[in-house]
Amino acid sequence: MADTIARLMRDTVRKDPEHGVQLVKDASGVFQEISWGRLYREAEAFGAGLLRLGITRGDHVGIISDNMKE
């Protein structure tokens, strides 16, 4: 089975969920490290939100975003 971004992310989280993956600024402008585990949980929550909206596998969805976590 071909790897997908979701599978690669899941496998990385299983290996080392506390490993840092990204730095983001907090409200005071200080960079805080985000772990793979936290990023994965946030991605799962985003996916659950899409499901709640009626989006299903195979639907086309465009995401327009700045280069940031949010």
mmJSON file of the N, C-alpha and C atoms, coordinates in Angstrom:
{"data_MODEL":{"atom_site":{
"group_PDB":["ATOM","ATOM","ATOM","ATOM","ATOM","ATOM","ATOM","ATOM","ATOM","ATOM","ATOM","ATOM","ATOM","ATOM","ATOM","ATOM","ATOM","ATOM","ATOM","ATOM","ATOM","ATOM","ATOM","ATOM","ATOM","ATOM","ATOM","ATOM","ATOM","ATOM","ATOM","ATOM","ATOM","ATOM","ATOM","ATOM","ATOM","ATOM","ATOM","ATOM","ATOM","ATOM","ATOM","ATOM","ATOM","ATOM","ATOM","ATOM","ATOM","ATOM","ATOM","ATOM","ATOM","ATOM","ATOM","ATOM","ATOM","ATOM","ATOM","ATOM","ATOM","ATOM","ATOM","ATOM","ATOM","ATOM","ATOM","ATOM","ATOM","ATOM","ATOM","ATOM","ATOM","ATOM","ATOM","ATOM","ATOM","ATOM","ATOM","ATOM","ATOM","ATOM","ATOM","ATOM","ATOM","ATOM","ATOM","ATOM","ATOM","ATOM","ATOM","ATOM","ATOM","ATOM","ATOM","ATOM","ATOM","ATOM","ATOM","ATOM","ATOM","ATOM","ATOM","ATOM","ATOM","ATOM","ATOM","ATOM","ATOM","ATOM","ATOM","ATOM","ATOM","ATOM","ATOM","ATOM","ATOM","ATOM","ATOM","ATOM","ATOM","ATOM","ATOM","ATOM","ATOM","ATOM","ATOM","ATOM","ATOM","ATOM","ATOM","ATOM","ATOM","ATOM","ATOM","ATOM","ATOM","ATOM","ATOM","ATOM","ATOM","ATOM","ATOM","ATOM","ATOM","ATOM","ATOM","ATOM","ATOM","ATOM","ATOM","ATOM","ATOM","ATOM","ATOM","ATOM","ATOM","ATOM","ATOM","ATOM","ATOM","ATOM","ATOM","ATOM","ATOM","ATOM","ATOM","ATOM","ATOM","ATOM","ATOM","ATOM","ATOM","ATOM","ATOM","ATOM","ATOM","ATOM","ATOM","ATOM","ATOM","ATOM","ATOM","ATOM","ATOM","ATOM","ATOM","ATOM","ATOM","ATOM","ATOM","ATOM","ATOM","ATOM","ATOM","ATOM","ATOM","ATOM","ATOM","ATOM","ATOM","ATOM","ATOM","ATOM","ATOM","ATOM","ATOM","ATOM","ATOM","ATOM"],
"id":[1,2,3,4,5,6,7,8,9,10,11,12,13,14,15,16,17,18,19,20,21,22,23,24,25,26,27,28,29,30,31,32,33,34,35,36,37,38,39,40,41,42,43,44,45,46,47,48,49,50,51,52,53,54,55,56,57,58,59,60,61,62,63,64,65,66,67,68,69,70,71,72,73,74,75,76,77,78,79,80,81,82,83,84,85,86,87,88,89,90,91,92,93,94,95,96,97,98,99,100,101,102,103,104,105,106,107,108,109,110,111,112,113,114,115,116,117,118,119,120,121,122,123,124,125,126,127,128,129,130,131,132,133,134,135,136,137,138,139,140,141,142,143,144,145,146,147,148,149,150,151,152,153,154,155,156,157,158,159,160,161,162,163,164,165,166,167,168,169,170,171,172,173,174,175,176,177,178,179,180,181,182,183,184,185,186,187,188,189,190,191,192,193,194,195,196,197,198,199,200,201,202,203,204,205,206,207,208,209,210],
"type_symbol":["N","C","C","N","C","C","N","C","C","N","C","C","N","C","C","N","C","C","N","C","C","N","C","C","N","C","C","N","C","C","N","C","C","N","C","C","N","C","C","N","C","C","N","C","C","N","C","C","N","C","C","N","C","C","N","C","C","N","C","C","N","C","C","N","C","C","N","C","C","N","C","C","N","C","C","N","C","C","N","C","C","N","C","C","N","C","C","N","C","C","N","C","C","N","C","C","N","C","C","N","C","C","N","C","C","N","C","C","N","C","C","N","C","C","N","C","C","N","C","C","N","C","C","N","C","C","N","C","C","N","C","C","N","C","C","N","C","C","N","C","C","N","C","C","N","C","C","N","C","C","N","C","C","N","C","C","N","C","C","N","C","C","N","C","C","N","C","C","N","C","C","N","C","C","N","C","C","N","C","C","N","C","C","N","C","C","N","C","C","N","C","C","N","C","C","N","C","C","N","C","C","N","C","C","N","C","C","N","C","C"],
"label_atom_id":["N","CA","C","N","CA","C","N","CA","C","N","CA","C","N","CA","C","N","CA","C","N","CA","C","N","CA","C","N","CA","C","N","CA","C","N","CA","C","N","CA","C","N","CA","C","N","CA","C","N","CA","C","N","CA","C","N","CA","C","N","CA","C","N","CA","C","N","CA","C","N","CA","C","N","CA","C","N","CA","C","N","CA","C","N","CA","C","N","CA","C","N","CA","C","N","CA","C","N","CA","C","N","CA","C","N","CA","C","N","CA","C","N","CA","C","N","CA","C","N","CA","C","N","CA","C","N","CA","C","N","CA","C","N","CA","C","N","CA","C","N","CA","C","N","CA","C","N","CA","C","N","CA","C","N","CA","C","N","CA","C","N","CA","C","N","CA","C","N","CA","C","N","CA","C","N","CA","C","N","CA","C","N","CA","C","N","CA","C","N","CA","C","N","CA","C","N","CA","C","N","CA","C","N","CA","C","N","CA","C","N","CA","C","N","CA","C","N","CA","C","N","CA","C","N","CA","C","N","CA","C","N","CA","C","N","CA","C","N","CA","C","N","CA","C"],
"label_alt_id":[null,null,null,null,null,null,null,null,null,null,null,null,null,null,null,null,null,null,null,null,null,null,null,null,null,null,null,null,null,null,null,null,null,null,null,null,null,null,null,null,null,null,null,null,null,null,null,null,null,null,null,null,null,null,null,null,null,null,null,null,null,null,null,null,null,null,null,null,null,null,null,null,null,null,null,null,null,null,null,null,null,null,null,null,null,null,null,null,null,null,null,null,null,null,null,null,null,null,null,null,null,null,null,null,null,null,null,null,null,null,null,null,null,null,null,null,null,null,null,null,null,null,null,null,null,null,null,null,null,null,null,null,null,null,null,null,null,null,null,null,null,null,null,null,null,null,null,null,null,null,null,null,null,null,null,null,null,null,null,null,null,null,null,null,null,null,null,null,null,null,null,null,null,null,null,null,null,null,null,null,null,null,null,null,null,null,null,null,null,null,null,null,null,null,null,null,null,null,null,null,null,null,null,null,null,null,null,null,null,null],
"label_comp_id":["MET","MET","MET","ALA","ALA","ALA","ASP","ASP","ASP","THR","THR","THR","ILE","ILE","ILE","ALA","ALA","ALA","ARG","ARG","ARG","LEU","LEU","LEU","MET","MET","MET","ARG","ARG","ARG","ASP","ASP","ASP","THR","THR","THR","VAL","VAL","VAL","ARG","ARG","ARG","LYS","LYS","LYS","ASP","ASP","ASP","PRO","PRO","PRO","GLU","GLU","GLU","HIS","HIS","HIS","GLY","GLY","GLY","VAL","VAL","VAL","GLN","GLN","GLN","LEU","LEU","LEU","VAL","VAL","VAL","LYS","LYS","LYS","ASP","ASP","ASP","ALA","ALA","ALA","SER","SER","SER","GLY","GLY","GLY","VAL","VAL","VAL","PHE","PHE","PHE","GLN","GLN","GLN","GLU","GLU","GLU","ILE","ILE","ILE","SER","SER","SER","TRP","TRP","TRP","GLY","GLY","GLY","ARG","ARG","ARG","LEU","LEU","LEU","TYR","TYR","TYR","ARG","ARG","ARG","GLU","GLU","GLU","ALA","ALA","ALA","GLU","GLU","GLU","ALA","ALA","ALA","PHE","PHE","PHE","GLY","GLY","GLY","ALA","ALA","ALA","GLY","GLY","GLY","LEU","LEU","LEU","LEU","LEU","LEU","ARG","ARG","ARG","LEU","LEU","LEU","GLY","GLY","GLY","ILE","ILE","ILE","THR","THR","THR","ARG","ARG","ARG","GLY","GLY","GLY","ASP","ASP","ASP","HIS","HIS","HIS","VAL","VAL","VAL","GLY","GLY","GLY","ILE","ILE","ILE","ILE","ILE","ILE","SER","SER","SER","ASP","ASP","ASP","ASN","ASN","ASN","MET","MET","MET","LYS","LYS","LYS","GLU","GLU","GLU"],
"label_asym_id":["A","A","A","A","A","A","A","A","A","A","A","A","A","A","A","A","A","A","A","A","A","A","A","A","A","A","A","A","A","A","A","A","A","A","A","A","A","A","A","A","A","A","A","A","A","A","A","A","A","A","A","A","A","A","A","A","A","A","A","A","A","A","A","A","A","A","A","A","A","A","A","A","A","A","A","A","A","A","A","A","A","A","A","A","A","A","A","A","A","A","A","A","A","A","A","A","A","A","A","A","A","A","A","A","A","A","A","A","A","A","A","A","A","A","A","A","A","A","A","A","A","A","A","A","A","A","A","A","A","A","A","A","A","A","A","A","A","A","A","A","A","A","A","A","A","A","A","A","A","A","A","A","A","A","A","A","A","A","A","A","A","A","A","A","A","A","A","A","A","A","A","A","A","A","A","A","A","A","A","A","A","A","A","A","A","A","A","A","A","A","A","A","A","A","A","A","A","A","A","A","A","A","A","A","A","A","A","A","A","A"],
"label_entity_id":["1","1","1","1","1","1","1","1","1","1","1","1","1","1","1","1","1","1","1","1","1","1","1","1","1","1","1","1","1","1","1","1","1","1","1","1","1","1","1","1","1","1","1","1","1","1","1","1","1","1","1","1","1","1","1","1","1","1","1","1","1","1","1","1","1","1","1","1","1","1","1","1","1","1","1","1","1","1","1","1","1","1","1","1","1","1","1","1","1","1","1","1","1","1","1","1","1","1","1","1","1","1","1","1","1","1","1","1","1","1","1","1","1","1","1","1","1","1","1","1","1","1","1","1","1","1","1","1","1","1","1","1","1","1","1","1","1","1","1","1","1","1","1","1","1","1","1","1","1","1","1","1","1","1","1","1","1","1","1","1","1","1","1","1","1","1","1","1","1","1","1","1","1","1","1","1","1","1","1","1","1","1","1","1","1","1","1","1","1","1","1","1","1","1","1","1","1","1","1","1","1","1","1","1","1","1","1","1","1","1"],
"label_seq_id":[1,1,1,2,2,2,3,3,3,4,4,4,5,5,5,6,6,6,7,7,7,8,8,8,9,9,9,10,10,10,11,11,11,12,12,12,13,13,13,14,14,14,15,15,15,16,16,16,17,17,17,18,18,18,19,19,19,20,20,20,21,21,21,22,22,22,23,23,23,24,24,24,25,25,25,26,26,26,27,27,27,28,28,28,29,29,29,30,30,30,31,31,31,32,32,32,33,33,33,34,34,34,35,35,35,36,36,36,37,37,37,38,38,38,39,39,39,40,40,40,41,41,41,42,42,42,43,43,43,44,44,44,45,45,45,46,46,46,47,47,47,48,48,48,49,49,49,50,50,50,51,51,51,52,52,52,53,53,53,54,54,54,55,55,55,56,56,56,57,57,57,58,58,58,59,59,59,60,60,60,61,61,61,62,62,62,63,63,63,64,64,64,65,65,65,66,66,66,67,67,67,68,68,68,69,69,69,70,70,70],
"pdbx_PDB_ins_code":[null,null,null,null,null,null,null,null,null,null,null,null,null,null,null,null,null,null,null,null,null,null,null,null,null,null,null,null,null,null,null,null,null,null,null,null,null,null,null,null,null,null,null,null,null,null,null,null,null,null,null,null,null,null,null,null,null,null,null,null,null,null,null,null,null,null,null,null,null,null,null,null,null,null,null,null,null,null,null,null,null,null,null,null,null,null,null,null,null,null,null,null,null,null,null,null,null,null,null,null,null,null,null,null,null,null,null,null,null,null,null,null,null,null,null,null,null,null,null,null,null,null,null,null,null,null,null,null,null,null,null,null,null,null,null,null,null,null,null,null,null,null,null,null,null,null,null,null,null,null,null,null,null,null,null,null,null,null,null,null,null,null,null,null,null,null,null,null,null,null,null,null,null,null,null,null,null,null,null,null,null,null,null,null,null,null,null,null,null,null,null,null,null,null,null,null,null,null,null,null,null,null,null,null,null,null,null,null,null,null],
"Cartn_x":[0.85,0.0,0.895,0.551,1.361,1.274,2.387,2.398,1.623,0.918,0.254,0.862,0.582,1.087,0.561,-0.707,-1.299,-0.599,-0.311,0.38,1.801,2.508,3.876,3.875,2.91,2.809,2.491,1.532,1.159,2.354,3.105,4.276,5.332,5.531,6.487,6.043,4.751,4.213,4.395,4.185,4.349,5.795,6.747,8.166,8.626,8.215,8.721,7.749,6.642,5.611,6.06,7.086,7.521,8.59,9.036,10.06,9.479,10.235,9.786,9.72,8.682,8.494,8.382,7.968,7.703,7.855,8.25,8.281,7.188,6.407,5.351,5.45,5.093,5.129,3.884,4.09,2.953,2.448,1.468,0.856,1.862,2.939,3.935,5.074,4.973,5.982,7.172,7.102,8.19,7.921,8.951,8.784,8.64,7.653,7.411,7.465,8.057,8.161,6.871,6.446,5.285,5.809,5.312,5.752,4.921,5.46,4.718,3.38,3.383,2.154,1.082,1.471,0.499,0.004,0.915,0.531,-0.435,-0.174,-1.036,-2.433,-2.502,-3.81,-4.588,-3.881,-4.549,-5.029,-4.231,-4.652,-5.871,-5.895,-7.06,-8.308,-8.166,-9.298,-9.798,-8.872,-9.243,-10.016,-9.502,-10.181,-11.571,-11.699,-13.008,-13.974,-13.463,-14.296,-14.787,-13.91,-14.324,-15.407,-15.221,-16.24,-17.576,-17.527,-18.736,-19.462,-18.687,-19.275,-19.812,-19.597,-20.094,-19.077,-17.835,-16.769,-16.387,-16.284,-15.918,-14.733,-14.167,-13.024,-13.366,-12.464,-12.657,-13.205,-13.768,-14.237,-13.03,-13.232,-12.159,-12.316,-11.235,-11.233,-9.992,-10.163,-9.026,-8.785,-7.537,-7.184,-6.237,-6.653,-5.822,-5.306,-3.993,-3.437,-2.112,-1.816,-0.478,0.468,1.747,2.755,2.88,1.868,1.845,0.952,1.091,0.351,-1.151,-1.634,-3.071,-3.658],
"Cartn_y":[-1.177,0.0,1.241,2.202,3.419,4.263,4.895,5.805,7.073,7.567,8.858,9.765,11.047,11.98,11.578,11.192,10.793,9.56,8.573,7.363,7.682,8.497,8.868,9.617,10.514,11.269,10.33,9.433,8.477,7.617,7.14,6.308,7.09,8.34,9.188,9.39,9.639,9.842,8.582,7.431,6.172,5.963,6.395,6.224,7.172,8.44,9.441,10.617,10.454,11.494,12.807,12.775,14.003,14.764,14.223,14.895,16.188,17.267,18.553,18.563,19.183,19.249,20.683,21.601,22.96,23.939,25.154,26.228,27.225,27.623,28.62,29.68,30.902,31.985,31.935,32.106,32.192,33.64,33.92,35.254,36.358,36.013,37.026,37.116,36.343,36.4,35.487,34.612,33.677,32.369,31.854,30.597,29.424,28.577,27.354,26.171,25.073,23.883,23.081,22.612,21.739,20.343,19.339,17.965,17.316,16.215,15.436,14.982,14.571,14.1,15.177,16.379,17.481,17.84,17.914,18.235,17.189,15.92,14.829,14.948,15.245,15.41,16.567,17.649,18.782,18.433,17.644,17.205,16.284,15.415,14.549,15.38,16.406,17.271,18.002,18.446,19.107,18.134,16.904,15.88,15.571,15.508,15.255,16.395,17.613,18.755,18.658,18.222,18.038,16.965,15.868,14.811,15.34,16.137,16.714,17.611,18.221,19.068,18.265,16.953,16.095,15.772,16.196,15.882,14.418,13.671,12.257,11.958,10.774,10.336,10.472,11.068,11.243,12.607,13.33,14.689,15.592,16.613,17.578,18.765,19.095,20.207,21.043,22.34,23.245,23.957,24.026,24.73,25.861,27.085,28.249,28.756,28.802,29.094,29.834,30.615,31.182,30.058,30.337,29.368,29.399,28.838,28.827,27.699,27.353,26.236,26.419,27.581,27.822,27.653],
"Cartn_z":[0.0,0.0,0.0,-0.83,-0.955,0.312,0.614,1.762,1.433,2.403,2.295,3.35,3.256,4.271,5.643,5.699,6.98,7.567,6.731,7.224,7.682,6.911,7.29,8.617,8.794,10.043,11.209,11.016,12.058,12.46,11.486,11.781,12.557,12.206,12.926,14.362,14.564,15.916,16.75,16.151,16.884,17.325,16.507,16.827,17.932,17.842,18.786,18.887,19.615,19.66,20.292,21.123,21.804,21.038,19.918,19.113,18.535,18.617,18.095,16.587,16.063,14.621,14.119,14.994,14.541,15.7,15.38,16.368,16.014,17.017,16.813,17.901,17.553,18.534,19.408,20.708,21.621,21.644,22.489,22.551,22.864,23.582,23.928,22.906,21.822,20.775,20.974,21.984,22.257,21.508,20.84,20.113,21.084,20.812,21.582,20.623,21.079,20.239,20.273,19.105,18.969,18.648,19.367,19.146,18.035,17.5,16.508,17.087,18.356,18.986,19.016,19.404,19.461,18.061,17.098,15.734,15.189,15.505,15.046,15.663,16.953,17.614,16.993,16.664,16.036,14.631,13.901,12.567,12.668,13.674,13.881,14.185,15.001,15.331,14.079,13.24,11.988,11.097,10.985,10.184,10.716,12.04,12.649,12.316,12.292,11.925,10.488,9.588,8.198,8.098,8.824,8.825,9.334,10.386,10.958,9.947,9.053,8.014,6.826,6.856,5.785,4.715,4.901,3.95,4.14,3.043,3.138,2.227,2.406,1.599,0.119,-0.62,-2.051,-2.424,-1.451,-1.726,-1.961,-2.743,-3.018,-2.089,-1.391,-0.444,-0.697,-0.804,-0.948,0.378,0.78,2.005,1.626,1.887,1.609,2.949,3.092,4.392,4.279,5.303,5.427,5.84,5.851,6.251,7.771,8.44,9.892,10.379,11.64,12.221,12.111,12.442,12.443,11.06],
"occupancy":[1.0,1.0,1.0,1.0,1.0,1.0,1.0,1.0,1.0,1.0,1.0,1.0,1.0,1.0,1.0,1.0,1.0,1.0,1.0,1.0,1.0,1.0,1.0,1.0,1.0,1.0,1.0,1.0,1.0,1.0,1.0,1.0,1.0,1.0,1.0,1.0,1.0,1.0,1.0,1.0,1.0,1.0,1.0,1.0,1.0,1.0,1.0,1.0,1.0,1.0,1.0,1.0,1.0,1.0,1.0,1.0,1.0,1.0,1.0,1.0,1.0,1.0,1.0,1.0,1.0,1.0,1.0,1.0,1.0,1.0,1.0,1.0,1.0,1.0,1.0,1.0,1.0,1.0,1.0,1.0,1.0,1.0,1.0,1.0,1.0,1.0,1.0,1.0,1.0,1.0,1.0,1.0,1.0,1.0,1.0,1.0,1.0,1.0,1.0,1.0,1.0,1.0,1.0,1.0,1.0,1.0,1.0,1.0,1.0,1.0,1.0,1.0,1.0,1.0,1.0,1.0,1.0,1.0,1.0,1.0,1.0,1.0,1.0,1.0,1.0,1.0,1.0,1.0,1.0,1.0,1.0,1.0,1.0,1.0,1.0,1.0,1.0,1.0,1.0,1.0,1.0,1.0,1.0,1.0,1.0,1.0,1.0,1.0,1.0,1.0,1.0,1.0,1.0,1.0,1.0,1.0,1.0,1.0,1.0,1.0,1.0,1.0,1.0,1.0,1.0,1.0,1.0,1.0,1.0,1.0,1.0,1.0,1.0,1.0,1.0,1.0,1.0,1.0,1.0,1.0,1.0,1.0,1.0,1.0,1.0,1.0,1.0,1.0,1.0,1.0,1.0,1.0,1.0,1.0,1.0,1.0,1.0,1.0,1.0,1.0,1.0,1.0,1.0,1.0,1.0,1.0,1.0,1.0,1.0,1.0],
"B_iso_or_equiv":[0.0,0.0,0.0,0.0,0.0,0.0,0.0,0.0,0.0,0.0,0.0,0.0,0.0,0.0,0.0,0.0,0.0,0.0,0.0,0.0,0.0,0.0,0.0,0.0,0.0,0.0,0.0,0.0,0.0,0.0,0.0,0.0,0.0,0.0,0.0,0.0,0.0,0.0,0.0,0.0,0.0,0.0,0.0,0.0,0.0,0.0,0.0,0.0,0.0,0.0,0.0,0.0,0.0,0.0,0.0,0.0,0.0,0.0,0.0,0.0,0.0,0.0,0.0,0.0,0.0,0.0,0.0,0.0,0.0,0.0,0.0,0.0,0.0,0.0,0.0,0.0,0.0,0.0,0.0,0.0,0.0,0.0,0.0,0.0,0.0,0.0,0.0,0.0,0.0,0.0,0.0,0.0,0.0,0.0,0.0,0.0,0.0,0.0,0.0,0.0,0.0,0.0,0.0,0.0,0.0,0.0,0.0,0.0,0.0,0.0,0.0,0.0,0.0,0.0,0.0,0.0,0.0,0.0,0.0,0.0,0.0,0.0,0.0,0.0,0.0,0.0,0.0,0.0,0.0,0.0,0.0,0.0,0.0,0.0,0.0,0.0,0.0,0.0,0.0,0.0,0.0,0.0,0.0,0.0,0.0,0.0,0.0,0.0,0.0,0.0,0.0,0.0,0.0,0.0,0.0,0.0,0.0,0.0,0.0,0.0,0.0,0.0,0.0,0.0,0.0,0.0,0.0,0.0,0.0,0.0,0.0,0.0,0.0,0.0,0.0,0.0,0.0,0.0,0.0,0.0,0.0,0.0,0.0,0.0,0.0,0.0,0.0,0.0,0.0,0.0,0.0,0.0,0.0,0.0,0.0,0.0,0.0,0.0,0.0,0.0,0.0,0.0,0.0,0.0,0.0,0.0,0.0,0.0,0.0,0.0],
"pdbx_formal_charge":[null,null,null,null,null,null,null,null,null,null,null,null,null,null,null,null,null,null,null,null,null,null,null,null,null,null,null,null,null,null,null,null,null,null,null,null,null,null,null,null,null,null,null,null,null,null,null,null,null,null,null,null,null,null,null,null,null,null,null,null,null,null,null,null,null,null,null,null,null,null,null,null,null,null,null,null,null,null,null,null,null,null,null,null,null,null,null,null,null,null,null,null,null,null,null,null,null,null,null,null,null,null,null,null,null,null,null,null,null,null,null,null,null,null,null,null,null,null,null,null,null,null,null,null,null,null,null,null,null,null,null,null,null,null,null,null,null,null,null,null,null,null,null,null,null,null,null,null,null,null,null,null,null,null,null,null,null,null,null,null,null,null,null,null,null,null,null,null,null,null,null,null,null,null,null,null,null,null,null,null,null,null,null,null,null,null,null,null,null,null,null,null,null,null,null,null,null,null,null,null,null,null,null,null,null,null,null,null,null,null],
"auth_seq_id":[1,1,1,2,2,2,3,3,3,4,4,4,5,5,5,6,6,6,7,7,7,8,8,8,9,9,9,10,10,10,11,11,11,12,12,12,13,13,13,14,14,14,15,15,15,16,16,16,17,17,17,18,18,18,19,19,19,20,20,20,21,21,21,22,22,22,23,23,23,24,24,24,25,25,25,26,26,26,27,27,27,28,28,28,29,29,29,30,30,30,31,31,31,32,32,32,33,33,33,34,34,34,35,35,35,36,36,36,37,37,37,38,38,38,39,39,39,40,40,40,41,41,41,42,42,42,43,43,43,44,44,44,45,45,45,46,46,46,47,47,47,48,48,48,49,49,49,50,50,50,51,51,51,52,52,52,53,53,53,54,54,54,55,55,55,56,56,56,57,57,57,58,58,58,59,59,59,60,60,60,61,61,61,62,62,62,63,63,63,64,64,64,65,65,65,66,66,66,67,67,67,68,68,68,69,69,69,70,70,70],
"auth_comp_id":["MET","MET","MET","ALA","ALA","ALA","ASP","ASP","ASP","THR","THR","THR","ILE","ILE","ILE","ALA","ALA","ALA","ARG","ARG","ARG","LEU","LEU","LEU","MET","MET","MET","ARG","ARG","ARG","ASP","ASP","ASP","THR","THR","THR","VAL","VAL","VAL","ARG","ARG","ARG","LYS","LYS","LYS","ASP","ASP","ASP","PRO","PRO","PRO","GLU","GLU","GLU","HIS","HIS","HIS","GLY","GLY","GLY","VAL","VAL","VAL","GLN","GLN","GLN","LEU","LEU","LEU","VAL","VAL","VAL","LYS","LYS","LYS","ASP","ASP","ASP","ALA","ALA","ALA","SER","SER","SER","GLY","GLY","GLY","VAL","VAL","VAL","PHE","PHE","PHE","GLN","GLN","GLN","GLU","GLU","GLU","ILE","ILE","ILE","SER","SER","SER","TRP","TRP","TRP","GLY","GLY","GLY","ARG","ARG","ARG","LEU","LEU","LEU","TYR","TYR","TYR","ARG","ARG","ARG","GLU","GLU","GLU","ALA","ALA","ALA","GLU","GLU","GLU","ALA","ALA","ALA","PHE","PHE","PHE","GLY","GLY","GLY","ALA","ALA","ALA","GLY","GLY","GLY","LEU","LEU","LEU","LEU","LEU","LEU","ARG","ARG","ARG","LEU","LEU","LEU","GLY","GLY","GLY","ILE","ILE","ILE","THR","THR","THR","ARG","ARG","ARG","GLY","GLY","GLY","ASP","ASP","ASP","HIS","HIS","HIS","VAL","VAL","VAL","GLY","GLY","GLY","ILE","ILE","ILE","ILE","ILE","ILE","SER","SER","SER","ASP","ASP","ASP","ASN","ASN","ASN","MET","MET","MET","LYS","LYS","LYS","GLU","GLU","GLU"],
"auth_asym_id":["A","A","A","A","A","A","A","A","A","A","A","A","A","A","A","A","A","A","A","A","A","A","A","A","A","A","A","A","A","A","A","A","A","A","A","A","A","A","A","A","A","A","A","A","A","A","A","A","A","A","A","A","A","A","A","A","A","A","A","A","A","A","A","A","A","A","A","A","A","A","A","A","A","A","A","A","A","A","A","A","A","A","A","A","A","A","A","A","A","A","A","A","A","A","A","A","A","A","A","A","A","A","A","A","A","A","A","A","A","A","A","A","A","A","A","A","A","A","A","A","A","A","A","A","A","A","A","A","A","A","A","A","A","A","A","A","A","A","A","A","A","A","A","A","A","A","A","A","A","A","A","A","A","A","A","A","A","A","A","A","A","A","A","A","A","A","A","A","A","A","A","A","A","A","A","A","A","A","A","A","A","A","A","A","A","A","A","A","A","A","A","A","A","A","A","A","A","A","A","A","A","A","A","A","A","A","A","A","A","A"],
"auth_atom_id":["N","CA","C","N","CA","C","N","CA","C","N","CA","C","N","CA","C","N","CA","C","N","CA","C","N","CA","C","N","CA","C","N","CA","C","N","CA","C","N","CA","C","N","CA","C","N","CA","C","N","CA","C","N","CA","C","N","CA","C","N","CA","C","N","CA","C","N","CA","C","N","CA","C","N","CA","C","N","CA","C","N","CA","C","N","CA","C","N","CA","C","N","CA","C","N","CA","C","N","CA","C","N","CA","C","N","CA","C","N","CA","C","N","CA","C","N","CA","C","N","CA","C","N","CA","C","N","CA","C","N","CA","C","N","CA","C","N","CA","C","N","CA","C","N","CA","C","N","CA","C","N","CA","C","N","CA","C","N","CA","C","N","CA","C","N","CA","C","N","CA","C","N","CA","C","N","CA","C","N","CA","C","N","CA","C","N","CA","C","N","CA","C","N","CA","C","N","CA","C","N","CA","C","N","CA","C","N","CA","C","N","CA","C","N","CA","C","N","CA","C","N","CA","C","N","CA","C","N","CA","C","N","CA","C","N","CA","C","N","CA","C","N","CA","C"],
"pdbx_PDB_model_num":[1,1,1,1,1,1,1,1,1,1,1,1,1,1,1,1,1,1,1,1,1,1,1,1,1,1,1,1,1,1,1,1,1,1,1,1,1,1,1,1,1,1,1,1,1,1,1,1,1,1,1,1,1,1,1,1,1,1,1,1,1,1,1,1,1,1,1,1,1,1,1,1,1,1,1,1,1,1,1,1,1,1,1,1,1,1,1,1,1,1,1,1,1,1,1,1,1,1,1,1,1,1,1,1,1,1,1,1,1,1,1,1,1,1,1,1,1,1,1,1,1,1,1,1,1,1,1,1,1,1,1,1,1,1,1,1,1,1,1,1,1,1,1,1,1,1,1,1,1,1,1,1,1,1,1,1,1,1,1,1,1,1,1,1,1,1,1,1,1,1,1,1,1,1,1,1,1,1,1,1,1,1,1,1,1,1,1,1,1,1,1,1,1,1,1,1,1,1,1,1,1,1,1,1,1,1,1,1,1,1]
}}}
